[in-house]
Amino acid sequence: MVTRVGRWLTNWYLDELPQILNIVAGDMFVIGTRPYPLDAYEAELSAGRTRKRDMPGGLVGPVQSYKGASSPSEYDLDLEYWEAFTTWSARSLLVLDGQILRRSVKVQMAHEGR
């Protein structure tokens, strides 16, 4: 059961604020992929894919920026971001991060995806 305050915090994504401490500590990025559930993470590792282990998660990412819209699968979005993270120049990645952040703010303000 969620209280009215809890529902309000969740609707405005304020339940994500404690993650800022993880960003300050260097354990997370502002923009990046979100962690998988443990079973999906272990399946990736057993298949030899280490991207979720090698790149810290982010507060917002490509998956969150497409909530409420028809989009590629979460796996495809994460894979595209991983490819950009490992191969693009820092400037190109910064532009992509800005686009993701802009779309994510738009999704949050429209209360989509909840």
N, C-alpha and C positions, 0 to 999 in steps of 0.2 A: 504494500500500500504506500502510495506516494502522497505526501502532504501538499497543501496548496503552495507553500514556499518551495518545496522540492520540485513541483511541476513548473513553477515560474522559473526557477534556476535552470532547469533542463530546457525549457522552451527558448530561453535566451542564451543557451550554451554556456552559462556561467559555471556549470558544474565542471567545466574544463580548466578553470582558473588555477587550481592547485598544480597543474602540469607546468606552469610557468616556473615553479621552483626547480623542476627537472631540466628546463631549458637553461636557467641560470647556472645550474650545477654542471652543465655540459653533457647530460645524459640523453637529451633530446634536442632535435632541431625545431625551429618554428615551422618550417615547411619540410615535409618528408612523408614517408608512408606510415600508415598506422600499423601497430602490431597485429599479427594474426592470433587467433585462438591457439592454444598450446598444441592441439592435435594437428592443425594445419601447418604450424611452424615445424613440428617434428617430421611431418610428411615431406616438407620442402627439404629439410636437412637430409633425410634418408635418400632423397632423389638427387642429392649432390648440389642443390641450389642453396647458396649461403647468403643471398642478398639481404634477407631480413636480419641476419646476424651481423653482417658487415656494415650496415648503414643504420645509424640511430633513427628511431621513429620520430615523427613530427606531430606537432599540435594540430595542424591542418595539412591536407595533402590532396592529391588528385581525386581520390574517392569522395572525400567530403565536398569537393567543389562541384561534383555532379549529382549530389543528392537531390531527389525529387525530379530528376530528368532522365530520359532514356540515355543510357551511356554504355560504353564497353564494360565488361565485367571488372570486378575489383582486381582480379588477378592481372588482367590486361593493363589496367591503369597503373598498377604497381610496377609491372614489368617495364612499361614505357618510361616511367619516372626513373627506375633503376638504370636503364640504358642511358638516359640523359645525364644522370648523376655521375656515371662512370666514364662517359665519352665526350660530353659537351664541354665547351670552354666555360670558365667561371661566369663570364658576362652573359652567355646564352642561357646558362642555368639560372642566373639571377632574373632574367626576363621571364623565363618559364615560371619561376617561383612567384613573381609579381602577378602573373596571370592567374595562377592557382589561388593566391591570396585574394585577389579581386573577386573571382568567381565564388570563393568560399564565403566572403563577407555578404555577397548578394544572396546566396543560399540561406545564410543565417538570418538576414534581415527579412526574408520572405517566409521564414519558419518552415522551409521545405525539408523533407527527408526525416521528419520525426513522426 
